[in-house]
Amino acid sequence: MIILGLDPSLTCTGWGVVKSEGSRLVHIANGQIPTDSKTPMTLRLAMLQNAVAAVIAAYQPDRGAAEEVFVNKNPQSTLKLAHARGAIMAACGMAGLTVSEHSARQVKKSVVGTGAADKTQVQAMLKILLPGAQITGSDAADALAVAIASAHLGGKTT
């Protein structure tokens, strides 16, 4: 089972692809899709959708997994995140991928063992779970964690 993990963001979306073989995980690829805040919103969203579509075409995942939207104190930030997430989900839908959704807490608990883990702890566990993987940045690391959580949870949300 090949799983595409996604960490949606309008600023920089992370993606990670892992192969789940029973309880064994194999790193396939990861990356980040940054967008320029000076570019019009419609073009940024199109860029995200096209980039995720290219990742799907290149790695042919069996399913996707994304972090759920969390509500920021700033409604404008939440709205931008929702726009980015919509573009990403549309790319998955166009490819016929089902996408499971997992809360940040769920992802941390699945990868580290506690839902209160910080980014440093998640990244340390990624080195253990995916030995030798060259992770391109924190957004890619978060996306890999989402893919791993989805592998552990069987694509189901709780």
Secondary structure by P-SEA (a helix, b strand, c coil): cbbbbbbccccbbbbbbbbbcccbbbbccbbbbbbbccccaaaaaaaaaaaaaaaaaaccccbbbbbcccccccaaaaaaaaaaaaaaaaaaaaabbbbbbbcaaaaaaaacccccccaaaaaaaaaaaccccccccaaaaaaaaaaaaaaaaccccc
